[in-house]
Amino acid sequence: MPLTIVAVLAVSSACGANSEADPVRSYALGLRADDSADRYRYVATGDVDIRVGDAVTFEFENTGTTIHDLRVVDPDGATLATATPVAVGGRAEVTVTFRETGFHRLNCLVDDHLTVHEMQTLFEVTDPSG
């Protein structure tokens, strides 16, 4: 299902134990920055279905009008991966193998993007058995 990431994104992920295990699935998920309104957001450019064991490469394209970064955060608040700030028109990639179910976040911590513009997307990592 196509998904626009505004405040909550239904996705799945995992982290923690078995970090050496081979991923169940490996694939890329395109994201783009949208800062055209007061609330900034990440928008998925394809279907979102993340499950425990998946190795997902977030391919981030800054289509906004200012610098953005990308942090993938687990349900406990630990940062799993970080893309350094990306200039307008730039790209970055980060890969995460998800090891636990629950709601994870994509955050932008550049300037006031998170605190004022709420540039955060929640996504749920689900169990691979459904």
DRENKESE-523587 format. One record per atom (N, C-alpha, C): x negated, y negated, z; residue in three letters; atom name. Coordinates in nm, 4 decimals. Layout:
N
+----------+----------+----------+------+------+
!       xx !       yy !       zz ! rest ! atom !
+----------+----------+----------+------+------+
!        X !        Y !        Z !  ALA !   CA !
...
+----------+----------+----------+------+------+
This chain:
130
+----------+----------+----------+------+------+
!       xx !       yy !       zz ! rest ! atom !
+----------+----------+----------+------+------+
!  -0.0834 !   0.1178 !   0.0000 !  MET !    N !
!   0.0000 !   0.0000 !   0.0000 !  MET !   CA !
!  -0.0876 !  -0.1237 !   0.0000 !  MET !    C !
!  -0.0627 !  -0.2200 !  -0.0851 !  PRO !    N !
!  -0.1412 !  -0.3429 !  -0.0847 !  PRO !   CA !
!  -0.1148 !  -0.4170 !   0.0463 !  PRO !    C !
!  -0.2158 !  -0.4849 !   0.0960 !  LEU !    N !
!  -0.2010 !  -0.5481 !   0.2252 !  LEU !   CA !
!  -0.2669 !  -0.6833 !   0.2272 !  LEU !    C !
!  -0.1959 !  -0.7817 !   0.2757 !  THR !    N !
!  -0.2543 !  -0.9123 !   0.3027 !  THR !   CA !
!  -0.2813 !  -0.9178 !   0.4506 !  THR !    C !
!  -0.4046 !  -0.9463 !   0.4854 !  ILE !    N !
!  -0.4435 !  -0.9515 !   0.6252 !  ILE !   CA !
!  -0.4196 !  -1.0926 !   0.6744 !  ILE !    C !
!  -0.3234 !  -1.1099 !   0.7609 !  VAL !    N !
!  -0.2954 !  -1.2418 !   0.8155 !  VAL !   CA !
!  -0.3351 !  -1.2424 !   0.9618 !  VAL !    C !
!  -0.2598 !  -1.1767 !   1.0456 !  ALA !    N !
!  -0.2943 !  -1.1707 !   1.1869 !  ALA !   CA !
!  -0.3111 !  -1.0265 !   1.2301 !  ALA !    C !
!  -0.2320 !  -0.9374 !   1.1727 !  VAL !    N !
!  -0.2427 !  -0.7969 !   1.2090 !  VAL !   CA !
!  -0.2534 !  -0.7148 !   1.0821 !  VAL !    C !
!  -0.3472 !  -0.6232 !   1.0795 !  LEU !    N !
!  -0.3674 !  -0.5357 !   0.9656 !  LEU !   CA !
!  -0.3561 !  -0.3931 !   1.0127 !  LEU !    C !
!  -0.2709 !  -0.3156 !   0.9519 !  ALA !    N !
!  -0.2588 !  -0.1759 !   0.9900 !  ALA !   CA !
!  -0.3686 !  -0.0976 !   0.9218 !  ALA !    C !
!  -0.4664 !  -0.0577 !   1.0004 !  VAL !    N !
!  -0.5804 !   0.0163 !   0.9509 !  VAL !   CA !
!  -0.6270 !   0.1053 !   1.0624 !  VAL !    C !
!  -0.7153 !   0.2002 !   1.0330 !  SER !    N !
!  -0.7645 !   0.2847 !   1.1381 !  SER !   CA !
!  -0.9148 !   0.2886 !   1.1391 !  SER !    C !
!  -0.9769 !   0.3127 !   1.2592 !  SER !    N !
!  -1.1215 !   0.3219 !   1.2695 !  SER !   CA !
!  -1.1624 !   0.3970 !   1.3917 !  SER !    C !
!  -1.2929 !   0.4292 !   1.3996 !  ALA !    N !
!  -1.3444 !   0.4971 !   1.5171 !  ALA !   CA !
!  -1.4883 !   0.4618 !   1.5369 !  ALA !    C !
!  -1.5349 !   0.4732 !   1.6615 !  CYS !    N !
!  -1.6734 !   0.4472 !   1.6921 !  CYS !   CA !
!  -1.7109 !   0.5282 !   1.8133 !  CYS !    C !
!  -1.8396 !   0.5376 !   1.8421 !  GLY !    N !
!  -1.8820 !   0.6043 !   1.9639 !  GLY !   CA !
!  -1.9418 !   0.7393 !   1.9364 !  GLY !    C !
!  -1.8900 !   0.8431 !   1.9993 !  ALA !    N !
!  -1.9465 !   0.9768 !   1.9917 !  ALA !   CA !
!  -1.9519 !   1.0272 !   1.8488 !  ALA !    C !
!  -2.0418 !   1.1227 !   1.8244 !  ASN !    N !
!  -2.0590 !   1.1860 !   1.6943 !  ASN !   CA !
!  -2.1007 !   1.0884 !   1.5861 !  ASN !    C !
!  -2.1803 !   0.9877 !   1.6201 !  SER !    N !
!  -2.2192 !   0.8887 !   1.5207 !  SER !   CA !
!  -2.3070 !   0.9488 !   1.4116 !  SER !    C !
!  -2.3657 !   1.0664 !   1.4360 !  GLU !    N !
!  -2.4485 !   1.1306 !   1.3339 !  GLU !   CA !
!  -2.3675 !   1.2203 !   1.2413 !  GLU !    C !
!  -2.2426 !   1.2479 !   1.2738 !  ALA !    N !
!  -2.1605 !   1.3371 !   1.1931 !  ALA !   CA !
!  -2.1362 !   1.2777 !   1.0553 !  ALA !    C !
!  -2.1256 !   1.3644 !   0.9560 !  ASP !    N !
!  -2.0937 !   1.3179 !   0.8214 !  ASP !   CA !
!  -1.9540 !   1.2572 !   0.8197 !  ASP !    C !
!  -1.9358 !   1.1494 !   0.7447 !  PRO !    N !
!  -1.8024 !   1.0889 !   0.7390 !  PRO !   CA !
!  -1.7035 !   1.1815 !   0.6705 !  PRO !    C !
!  -1.5784 !   1.1691 !   0.7109 !  VAL !    N !
!  -1.4707 !   1.2443 !   0.6483 !  VAL !   CA !
!  -1.4489 !   1.1915 !   0.5066 !  VAL !    C !
!  -1.4425 !   1.0594 !   0.4947 !  ARG !    N !
!  -1.4281 !   0.9931 !   0.3652 !  ARG !   CA !
!  -1.5209 !   0.8727 !   0.3648 !  ARG !    C !
!  -1.5781 !   0.8422 !   0.2502 !  SER !    N !
!  -1.6608 !   0.7217 !   0.2336 !  SER !   CA !
!  -1.6033 !   0.6411 !   0.1182 !  SER !    C !
!  -1.5775 !   0.5146 !   0.1447 !  TYR !    N !
!  -1.5220 !   0.4303 !   0.0394 !  TYR !   CA !
!  -1.5408 !   0.2839 !   0.0734 !  TYR !    C !
!  -1.5171 !   0.1984 !  -0.0257 !  ALA !    N !
!  -1.5286 !   0.0539 !  -0.0086 !  ALA !   CA !
!  -1.3898 !  -0.0067 !   0.0049 !  ALA !    C !
!  -1.3825 !  -0.1117 !   0.0874 !  LEU !    N !
!  -1.2598 !  -0.1888 !   0.1038 !  LEU !   CA !
!  -1.2943 !  -0.3347 !   0.0788 !  LEU !    C !
!  -1.2373 !  -0.3916 !  -0.0255 !  GLY !    N !
!  -1.2634 !  -0.5309 !  -0.0586 !  GLY !   CA !
!  -1.1879 !  -0.6248 !   0.0334 !  GLY !    C !
!  -1.2571 !  -0.7308 !   0.0750 !  LEU !    N !
!  -1.1968 !  -0.8371 !   0.1559 !  LEU !   CA !
!  -1.2335 !  -0.9697 !   0.0938 !  LEU !    C !
!  -1.1444 !  -1.0658 !   0.1030 !  ARG !    N !
!  -1.1786 !  -1.2013 !   0.0609 !  ARG !   CA !
!  -1.1328 !  -1.2984 !   0.1685 !  ARG !    C !
!  -1.2003 !  -1.4110 !   0.1785 !  ALA !    N !
!  -1.1651 !  -1.5145 !   0.2751 !  ALA !   CA !
!  -1.0611 !  -1.6069 !   0.2142 !  ALA !    C !
!  -0.9645 !  -1.6441 !   0.2954 !  ASP !    N !
!  -0.8642 !  -1.7415 !   0.2543 !  ASP !   CA !
!  -0.8566 !  -1.8473 !   0.3634 !  ASP !    C !
!  -0.9054 !  -1.9686 !   0.3328 !  ASP !    N !
!  -0.8984 !  -2.0786 !   0.4288 !  ASP !   CA !
!  -0.8163 !  -2.1944 !   0.3717 !  ASP !    C !
!  -0.7123 !  -2.1587 !   0.2962 !  SER !    N !
!  -0.6305 !  -2.2594 !   0.2289 !  SER !   CA !
!  -0.5206 !  -2.3181 !   0.3182 !  SER !    C !
!  -0.5052 !  -2.2668 !   0.4399 !  ALA !    N !
!  -0.4043 !  -2.3175 !   0.5330 !  ALA !   CA !
!  -0.4686 !  -2.3369 !   0.6702 !  ALA !    C !
!  -0.3909 !  -2.3784 !   0.7686 !  ASP !    N !
!  -0.4446 !  -2.3980 !   0.9036 !  ASP !   CA !
!  -0.4957 !  -2.2683 !   0.9647 !  ASP !    C !
!  -0.4284 !  -2.1561 !   0.9368 !  ARG !    N !
!  -0.4724 !  -2.0259 !   0.9838 !  ARG !   CA !
!  -0.5552 !  -1.9605 !   0.8745 !  ARG !    C !
!  -0.6814 !  -1.9384 !   0.9033 !  TYR !    N !
!  -0.7681 !  -1.8704 !   0.8083 !  TYR !   CA !
!  -0.7436 !  -1.7194 !   0.8200 !  TYR !    C !
!  -0.7792 !  -1.6467 !   0.7137 !  ARG !    N !
!  -0.7538 !  -1.5027 !   0.7168 !  ARG !   CA !
!  -0.8465 !  -1.4270 !   0.6231 !  ARG !    C !
!  -0.8517 !  -1.2979 !   0.6457 !  TYR !    N !
!  -0.9142 !  -1.2042 !   0.5530 !  TYR !   CA !
!  -0.8009 !  -1.1367 !   0.4771 !  TYR !    C !
!  -0.8176 !  -1.1183 !   0.3482 !  VAL !    N !
!  -0.7162 !  -1.0532 !   0.2659 !  VAL !   CA !
!  -0.7801 !  -0.9306 !   0.2029 !  VAL !    C !
!  -0.7173 !  -0.8156 !   0.2223 !  ALA !    N !
!  -0.7653 !  -0.6919 !   0.1605 !  ALA !   CA !
!  -0.7311 !  -0.6948 !   0.0126 !  ALA !    C !
!  -0.8247 !  -0.6497 !  -0.0708 !  THR !    N !
!  -0.8010 !  -0.6494 !  -0.2153 !  THR !   CA !
!  -0.7558 !  -0.5128 !  -0.2651 !  THR !    C !
!  -0.7343 !  -0.4197 !  -0.1739 !  GLY !    N !
!  -0.6882 !  -0.2861 !  -0.2109 !  GLY !   CA !
!  -0.6075 !  -0.2253 !  -0.0983 !  GLY !    C !
!  -0.5780 !  -0.0973 !  -0.1125 !  ASP !    N !
!  -0.5026 !  -0.0252 !  -0.0110 !  ASP !   CA !
!  -0.5853 !  -0.0091 !   0.1152 !  ASP !    C !
!  -0.5186 !  -0.0108 !   0.2295 !  VAL !    N !
!  -0.5845 !   0.0036 !   0.3587 !  VAL !   CA !
!  -0.5307 !   0.1281 !   0.4276 !  VAL !    C !
!  -0.6195 !   0.2230 !   0.4537 !  ASP !    N !
!  -0.5832 !   0.3467 !   0.5238 !  ASP !   CA !
!  -0.7117 !   0.3993 !   0.5873 !  ASP !    C !
!  -0.7438 !   0.3515 !   0.7065 !  ILE !    N !
!  -0.8694 !   0.3893 !   0.7720 !  ILE !   CA !
!  -0.8383 !   0.4891 !   0.8817 !  ILE !    C !
!  -0.9153 !   0.5983 !   0.8829 !  ARG !    N !
!  -0.8951 !   0.7062 !   0.9786 !  ARG !   CA !
!  -1.0260 !   0.7362 !   1.0507 !  ARG !    C !
!  -1.0143 !   0.7986 !   1.1664 !  VAL !    N !
!  -1.1327 !   0.8404 !   1.2410 !  VAL !   CA !
!  -1.2193 !   0.9269 !   1.1504 !  VAL !    C !
!  -1.3475 !   0.8978 !   1.1485 !  GLY !    N !
!  -1.4422 !   0.9716 !   1.0660 !  GLY !   CA !
!  -1.4722 !   0.9053 !   0.9334 !  GLY !    C !
!  -1.3918 !   0.8079 !   0.8920 !  ASP !    N !
!  -1.4157 !   0.7384 !   0.7654 !  ASP !   CA !
!  -1.5361 !   0.6457 !   0.7761 !  ASP !    C !
!  -1.6174 !   0.6445 !   0.6707 !  ALA !    N !
!  -1.7254 !   0.5461 !   0.6566 !  ALA !   CA !
!  -1.6756 !   0.4429 !   0.5561 !  ALA !    C !
!  -1.6472 !   0.3233 !   0.6053 !  VAL !    N !
!  -1.5885 !   0.2186 !   0.5220 !  VAL !   CA !
!  -1.6901 !   0.1072 !   0.5018 !  VAL !    C !
!  -1.7145 !   0.0736 !   0.3757 !  THR !    N !
!  -1.7982 !  -0.0412 !   0.3429 !  THR !   CA !
!  -1.7047 !  -0.1572 !   0.3152 !  THR !    C !
!  -1.7105 !  -0.2572 !   0.4028 !  PHE !    N !
!  -1.6317 !  -0.3784 !   0.3835 !  PHE !   CA !
!  -1.7100 !  -0.4674 !   0.2872 !  PHE !    C !
!  -1.6561 !  -0.4859 !   0.1682 !  GLU !    N !
!  -1.7175 !  -0.5712 !   0.0659 !  GLU !   CA !
!  -1.6499 !  -0.7075 !   0.0751 !  GLU !    C !
!  -1.7193 !  -0.7999 !   0.1407 !  PHE !    N !
!  -1.6633 !  -0.9300 !   0.1728 !  PHE !   CA !
!  -1.7054 !  -1.0329 !   0.0696 !  PHE !    C !
!  -1.6053 !  -1.1000 !   0.0108 !  GLU !    N !
!  -1.6305 !  -1.2079 !  -0.0837 !  GLU !   CA !
!  -1.5736 !  -1.3371 !  -0.0250 !  GLU !    C !
!  -1.6569 !  -1.4384 !  -0.0162 !  ASN !    N !
!  -1.6108 !  -1.5660 !   0.0375 !  ASN !   CA !
!  -1.5491 !  -1.6482 !  -0.0750 !  ASN !    C !
!  -1.4177 !  -1.6377 !  -0.0861 !  THR !    N !
!  -1.3427 !  -1.7143 !  -0.1861 !  THR !   CA !
!  -1.2853 !  -1.8413 !  -0.1257 !  THR !    C !
!  -1.3275 !  -1.8731 !  -0.0034 !  GLY !    N !
!  -1.2783 !  -1.9919 !   0.0655 !  GLY !   CA !
!  -1.3532 !  -2.1170 !   0.0242 !  GLY !    C !
!  -1.3379 !  -2.2207 !   0.1057 !  THR !    N !
!  -1.3990 !  -2.3505 !   0.0750 !  THR !   CA !
!  -1.5088 !  -2.3879 !   0.1734 !  THR !    C !
!  -1.5394 !  -2.2961 !   0.2667 !  THR !    N !
!  -1.6430 !  -2.3198 !   0.3661 !  THR !   CA !
!  -1.7137 !  -2.1879 !   0.3984 !  THR !    C !
!  -1.8203 !  -2.1937 !   0.4721 !  ILE !    N !
!  -1.8955 !  -2.0736 !   0.5110 !  ILE !   CA !
!  -1.8095 !  -1.9864 !   0.6021 !  ILE !    C !
!  -1.8188 !  -1.8536 !   0.5849 !  HIS !    N !
!  -1.7515 !  -1.7559 !   0.6715 !  HIS !   CA !
!  -1.8479 !  -1.6413 !   0.6991 !  HIS !    C !
!  -1.8274 !  -1.5750 !   0.8137 !  ASP !    N !
!  -1.8985 !  -1.4503 !   0.8388 !  ASP !   CA !
!  -1.7945 !  -1.3416 !   0.8625 !  ASP !    C !
!  -1.8406 !  -1.2230 !   0.8948 !  LEU !    N !
!  -1.7494 !  -1.1108 !   0.9177 !  LEU !   CA !
!  -1.8080 !  -1.0241 !   1.0274 !  LEU !    C !
!  -1.7281 !  -1.0013 !   1.1320 !  ARG !    N !
!  -1.7673 !  -0.9100 !   1.2391 !  ARG !   CA !
!  -1.6588 !  -0.8048 !   1.2520 !  ARG !    C !
!  -1.7019 !  -0.6791 !   1.2638 !  VAL !    N !
!  -1.6098 !  -0.5685 !   1.2876 !  VAL !   CA !
!  -1.6238 !  -0.5325 !   1.4352 !  VAL !    C !
!  -1.5125 !  -0.5369 !   1.5084 !  VAL !    N !
!  -1.5142 !  -0.5208 !   1.6538 !  VAL !   CA !
!  -1.4233 !  -0.4045 !   1.6935 !  VAL !    C !
!  -1.4724 !  -0.3201 !   1.7870 !  ASP !    N !
!  -1.3937 !  -0.2044 !   1.8300 !  ASP !   CA !
!  -1.2900 !  -0.2435 !   1.9352 !  ASP !    C !
!  -1.2030 !  -0.1500 !   1.9751 !  PRO !    N !
!  -1.0969 !  -0.1827 !   2.0713 !  PRO !   CA !
!  -1.1485 !  -0.2348 !   2.2065 !  PRO !    C !
!  -1.2716 !  -0.1986 !   2.2438 !  ASP !    N !
!  -1.3284 !  -0.2432 !   2.3711 !  ASP !   CA !
!  -1.4017 !  -0.3765 !   2.3599 !  ASP !    C !
!  -1.4082 !  -0.4335 !   2.2388 !  GLY !    N !
!  -1.4723 !  -0.5623 !   2.2188 !  GLY !   CA !
!  -1.6172 !  -0.5552 !   2.1747 !  GLY !    C !
!  -1.6696 !  -0.4353 !   2.1527 !  ALA !    N !
!  -1.8078 !  -0.4207 !   2.1066 !  ALA !   CA !
!  -1.8150 !  -0.4461 !   1.9560 !  ALA !    C !
!  -1.9178 !  -0.5187 !   1.9144 !  THR !    N !
!  -1.9378 !  -0.5452 !   1.7721 !  THR !   CA !
!  -1.9984 !  -0.4222 !   1.7066 !  THR !    C !
!  -1.9329 !  -0.3713 !   1.6024 !  LEU !    N !
!  -1.9799 !  -0.2538 !   1.5296 !  LEU !   CA !
!  -2.0677 !  -0.2915 !   1.4113 !  LEU !    C !
!  -2.0408 !  -0.4059 !   1.3506 !  ALA !    N !
!  -2.1180 !  -0.4517 !   1.2348 !  ALA !   CA !
!  -2.0957 !  -0.6010 !   1.2174 !  ALA !    C !
!  -2.1973 !  -0.6672 !   1.1600 !  THR !    N !
!  -2.1896 !  -0.8108 !   1.1381 !  THR !   CA !
!  -2.2476 !  -0.8454 !   1.0018 !  THR !    C !
!  -2.1756 !  -0.9257 !   0.9268 !  ALA !    N !
!  -2.2289 !  -0.9847 !   0.8043 !  ALA !   CA !
!  -2.2667 !  -1.1277 !   0.8398 !  ALA !    C !
!  -2.3882 !  -1.1662 !   0.8087 !  THR !    N !
!  -2.4321 !  -1.3019 !   0.8373 !  THR !   CA !
!  -2.3464 !  -1.4006 !   0.7582 !  THR !    C !
!  -2.3482 !  -1.5281 !   0.7963 !  PRO !    N !
!  -2.2655 !  -1.6270 !   0.7260 !  PRO !   CA !
!  -2.2877 !  -1.6240 !   0.5744 !  PRO !    C !
!  -2.1758 !  -1.6329 !   0.5036 !  VAL !    N !
!  -2.1752 !  -1.6235 !   0.3577 !  VAL !   CA !
!  -2.1270 !  -1.7564 !   0.3002 !  VAL !    C !
!  -2.2050 !  -1.8132 !   0.2114 !  ALA !    N !
!  -2.1681 !  -1.9390 !   0.1468 !  ALA !   CA !
!  -2.0493 !  -1.9176 !   0.0531 !  ALA !    C !
!  -1.9831 !  -2.0259 !   0.0192 !  VAL !    N !
!  -1.8713 !  -2.0209 !  -0.0755 !  VAL !   CA !
!  -1.9190 !  -1.9527 !  -0.2037 !  VAL !    C !
!  -1.8424 !  -1.8536 !  -0.2484 !  GLY !    N !
!  -1.8770 !  -1.7794 !  -0.3691 !  GLY !   CA !
!  -1.9708 !  -1.6632 !  -0.3434 !  GLY !    C !
!  -2.0227 !  -1.6511 !  -0.2216 !  GLY !    N !
!  -2.1169 !  -1.5445 !  -0.1885 !  GLY !   CA !
!  -2.0474 !  -1.4160 !  -0.1477 !  GLY !    C !
!  -2.1301 !  -1.3127 !  -0.1334 !  ARG !    N !
!  -2.0799 !  -1.1800 !  -0.0963 !  ARG !   CA !
!  -2.1695 !  -1.1186 !   0.0100 !  ARG !    C !
!  -2.1107 !  -1.0271 !   0.0874 !  ALA !    N !
!  -2.1856 !  -0.9496 !   0.1860 !  ALA !   CA !
!  -2.1146 !  -0.8161 !   0.2041 !  ALA !    C !
!  -2.1895 !  -0.7175 !   0.2503 !  GLU !    N !
!  -2.1325 !  -0.5861 !   0.2777 !  GLU !   CA !
!  -2.1777 !  -0.5386 !   0.4143 !  GLU !    C !
!  -2.0885 !  -0.4719 !   0.4851 !  VAL !    N !
!  -2.1224 !  -0.4011 !   0.6080 !  VAL !   CA !
!  -2.0494 !  -0.2675 !   0.6040 !  VAL !    C !
!  -2.1157 !  -0.1629 !   0.6540 !  THR !    N !
!  -2.0557 !  -0.0301 !   0.6557 !  THR !   CA !
!  -2.0400 !   0.0164 !   0.8000 !  THR !    C !
!  -1.9233 !   0.0695 !   0.8294 !  VAL !    N !
!  -1.8931 !   0.1203 !   0.9623 !  VAL !   CA !
!  -1.8337 !   0.2594 !   0.9479 !  VAL !    C !
!  -1.8827 !   0.3540 !   1.0294 !  THR !    N !
!  -1.8182 !   0.4844 !   1.0410 !  THR !   CA !
!  -1.7358 !   0.4796 !   1.1686 !  THR !    C !
!  -1.6075 !   0.4923 !   1.1543 !  PHE !    N !
!  -1.5168 !   0.4770 !   1.2667 !  PHE !   CA !
!  -1.5054 !   0.6082 !   1.3440 !  PHE !    C !
!  -1.5184 !   0.5990 !   1.4765 !  ARG !    N !
!  -1.5242 !   0.7170 !   1.5623 !  ARG !   CA !
!  -1.4123 !   0.7269 !   1.6639 !  ARG !    C !
!  -1.3226 !   0.6276 !   1.6688 !  GLU !    N !
!  -1.2121 !   0.6355 !   1.7637 !  GLU !   CA !
!  -1.0891 !   0.5667 !   1.7065 !  GLU !    C !
!  -0.9746 !   0.6143 !   1.7515 !  THR !    N !
!  -0.8494 !   0.5517 !   1.7111 !  THR !   CA !
!  -0.8296 !   0.4226 !   1.7885 !  THR !    C !
!  -0.7392 !   0.3422 !   1.7419 !  GLY !    N !
!  -0.7040 !   0.2197 !   1.8121 !  GLY !   CA !
!  -0.7164 !   0.0973 !   1.7242 !  GLY !    C !
!  -0.6809 !  -0.0157 !   1.7820 !  PHE !    N !
!  -0.6840 !  -0.1414 !   1.7087 !  PHE !   CA !
!  -0.8232 !  -0.2028 !   1.7135 !  PHE !    C !
!  -0.8775 !  -0.2284 !   1.5974 !  HIS !    N !
!  -1.0065 !  -0.2933 !   1.5780 !  HIS !   CA !
!  -0.9798 !  -0.4325 !   1.5223 !  HIS !    C !
!  -1.0843 !  -0.5158 !   1.5160 !  ARG !    N !
!  -1.0668 !  -0.6529 !   1.4671 !  ARG !   CA !
!  -1.1725 !  -0.6879 !   1.3639 !  ARG !    C !
!  -1.1334 !  -0.7762 !   1.2749 !  LEU !    N !
!  -1.2253 !  -0.8465 !   1.1866 !  LEU !   CA !
!  -1.2219 !  -0.9911 !   1.2332 !  LEU !    C !
!  -1.3371 !  -1.0470 !   1.2673 !  ASN !    N !
!  -1.3442 !  -1.1842 !   1.3185 !  ASN !   CA !
!  -1.4411 !  -1.2667 !   1.2363 !  ASN !    C !
!  -1.4150 !  -1.3958 !   1.2302 !  CYS !    N !
!  -1.5101 !  -1.4932 !   1.1785 !  CYS !   CA !
!  -1.5478 !  -1.5834 !   1.2951 !  CYS !    C !
!  -1.6775 !  -1.5886 !   1.3278 !  LEU !    N !
!  -1.7223 !  -1.6682 !   1.4414 !  LEU !   CA !
!  -1.7951 !  -1.7956 !   1.4001 !  LEU !    C !
!  -1.7838 !  -1.8336 !   1.2741 !  VAL !    N !
!  -1.8446 !  -1.9589 !   1.2284 !  VAL !   CA !
!  -1.7650 !  -2.0751 !   1.2880 !  VAL !    C !
!  -1.8357 !  -2.1688 !   1.3485 !  ASP !    N !
!  -1.7742 !  -2.2898 !   1.4048 !  ASP !   CA !
!  -1.6468 !  -2.2566 !   1.4833 !  ASP !    C !
!  -1.5361 !  -2.3203 !   1.4477 !  ASP !    N !
!  -1.4098 !  -2.3000 !   1.5192 !  ASP !   CA !
!  -1.3124 !  -2.2097 !   1.4425 !  ASP !    C !
!  -1.3635 !  -2.1275 !   1.3528 !  HIS !    N !
!  -1.2755 !  -2.0465 !   1.2679 !  HIS !   CA !
!  -1.1899 !  -1.9488 !   1.3484 !  HIS !    C !
!  -1.2460 !  -1.8919 !   1.4561 !  LEU !    N !
!  -1.1679 !  -1.8011 !   1.5396 !  LEU !   CA !
!  -1.0847 !  -1.8776 !   1.6422 !  LEU !    C !
!  -1.1449 !  -1.9724 !   1.7103 !  THR !    N !
!  -1.0777 !  -2.0394 !   1.8220 !  THR !   CA !
!  -0.9693 !  -2.1380 !   1.7789 !  THR !    C !
!  -0.9878 !  -2.2067 !   1.6676 !  VAL !    N !
!  -0.8895 !  -2.3050 !   1.6217 !  VAL !   CA !
!  -0.8060 !  -2.2512 !   1.5058 !  VAL !    C !
!  -0.8705 !  -2.1837 !   1.4126 !  HIS !    N !
!  -0.8021 !  -2.1385 !   1.2906 !  HIS !   CA !
!  -0.7573 !  -1.9926 !   1.2969 !  HIS !    C !
!  -0.7831 !  -1.9274 !   1.4113 !  GLU !    N !
!  -0.7358 !  -1.7908 !   1.4366 !  GLU !   CA !
!  -0.7776 !  -1.6914 !   1.3291 !  GLU !    C !
!  -0.9015 !  -1.7038 !   1.2788 !  MET !    N !
!  -0.9477 !  -1.6122 !   1.1737 !  MET !   CA !
!  -0.9862 !  -1.4787 !   1.2361 !  MET !    C !
!  -0.8824 !  -1.4004 !   1.2609 !  GLN !    N !
!  -0.8964 !  -1.2674 !   1.3189 !  GLN !   CA !
!  -0.7904 !  -1.1777 !   1.2584 !  GLN !    C !
!  -0.8295 !  -1.0583 !   1.2221 !  THR !    N !
!  -0.7365 !  -0.9615 !   1.1674 !  THR !   CA !
!  -0.7457 !  -0.8356 !   1.2502 !  THR !    C !
!  -0.6331 !  -0.7839 !   1.2939 !  LEU !    N !
!  -0.6285 !  -0.6582 !   1.3668 !  LEU !   CA !
!  -0.5965 !  -0.5468 !   1.2689 !  LEU !    C !
!  -0.6597 !  -0.4324 !   1.2896 !  PHE !    N !
!  -0.6270 !  -0.3159 !   1.2088 !  PHE !   CA !
!  -0.6364 !  -0.1928 !   1.2960 !  PHE !    C !
!  -0.5531 !  -0.0950 !   1.2674 !  GLU !    N !
!  -0.5494 !   0.0260 !   1.3477 !  GLU !   CA !
!  -0.6194 !   0.1392 !   1.2753 !  GLU !    C !
!  -0.7058 !   0.2067 !   1.3471 !  VAL !    N !
!  -0.7698 !   0.3286 !   1.2972 !  VAL !   CA !
!  -0.6859 !   0.4445 !   1.3499 !  VAL !    C !
!  -0.6473 !   0.5310 !   1.2587 !  THR !    N !
!  -0.5579 !   0.6405 !   1.2963 !  THR !   CA !
!  -0.6307 !   0.7738 !   1.2996 !  THR !    C !
!  -0.5665 !   0.8694 !   1.3579 !  ASP !    N !
!  -0.6174 !   1.0060 !   1.3657 !  ASP !   CA !
!  -0.6141 !   1.0668 !   1.2249 !  ASP !    C !
!  -0.7176 !   1.1408 !   1.1856 !  PRO !    N !
!  -0.7189 !   1.1954 !   1.0489 !  PRO !   CA !
!  -0.6089 !   1.2979 !   1.0230 !  PRO !    C !
!  -0.5516 !   1.3552 !   1.1273 !  SER !    N !
!  -0.4458 !   1.4558 !   1.1065 !  SER !   CA !
!  -0.3093 !   1.3919 !   1.0862 !  SER !    C !
!  -0.3039 !   1.2596 !   1.0980 !  GLY !    N !
!  -0.1782 !   1.1902 !   1.0740 !  GLY !   CA !
!  -0.1055 !   1.1716 !   1.1985 !  GLY !    C !
+----------+----------+----------+------+------+
